[in-house]
Amino acid sequence: MEFNEKLQELRKSRSLTQEELAEALFVSRTAVSKWESGRGYPSIDSLREISRFFDVTIDELICADEMINVAEKEKREFADRYVSLASCVLDILSAILMFVPAFGNGSGSSETVSLFNLSGINPGVKIVFIVLVSIMVLNGISGAIIAYFNKPIWNKHRRITGIVLSIVAVAVFIVSRQPYAGIICFALLVIKGFLLISMRKKQ
């Protein structure tokens, strides 16, 4: 008997609805529905809660192959969250462009200044720079919040947004003849790419 069938049988033996079981296990009703339909497995922690609640061993609940699937799933989720959080930190680090001397202060000047002190260019261009960096930082902060709530799909979309923003930043800074700022953004982009490749290899 598969795990989903065992869980249904145990739940019905206690005359519980999926919602009541979800409340007892401190999970959502959607999670219980997913487990019982065979569309996924609970985490190790949830398995422990199920075994305690129904007073059965984990071995009685789930076979060895299913246990391996659960462990592999948790490993993938951990890697995904790690890469997401690291990408968030890199996006937030874009804020250094606001304060570090990374911009040429005018086309004929060799002086480098921070973004806030930049005065030798068109004010509209400076606003574009500030908005772009601010969006990158906000993307990182929102990603940290998403990671806290453990939303894998949102994490994936935020990572893609972060990569796109980094590419746009590199292009904008290079085209506007701000090579130092472009190099910083390119370095952050390379690190993000390395993290994503590492995650794929581990999966």
Secondary structure, 3 states (H helix, E strand, C coil): CCHHHHHHHHHHHCCCCHHHHHHHHCCCHHHHHHHHCCCCCCCHHHHHHHHHHHCCCHHHHCCHHHHHHHHHHHHHHHHHHHHHHHHHHHHHHCCHHHHCCCEECCCCCCCEECCCCCCCCCHHHHHHHHHHHHHHHHHHHHHHHHHHCCCHHHHHHHHHHHHHHHHHHHHHHHHCCCHHHHHHHHHHHHHHHHHHHHHHHHC
